[in-house]
């Protein structure tokens, strides 16, 4: 997720959805501007709640949602 309000969004997700958020520093190739990218791992049923937080803070945020087969570690499944 990319937004100029990434700190507010990260705080909201962390405090309200009780999910960890990772910030990755990046650079937009088209704009050549520095950007901060938020990565959030969540279960599918949590996504609408997280989207709600993002939309309320920055309705113009760029969000990518992907499907994965599993997430393993603290707060998710144990490694097999």
Beta strands, then each sheet from edge to edge (+ up, - down):
strand 1: 22-27
strand 2: 34-39
sheet 1: 1+ 2-
end
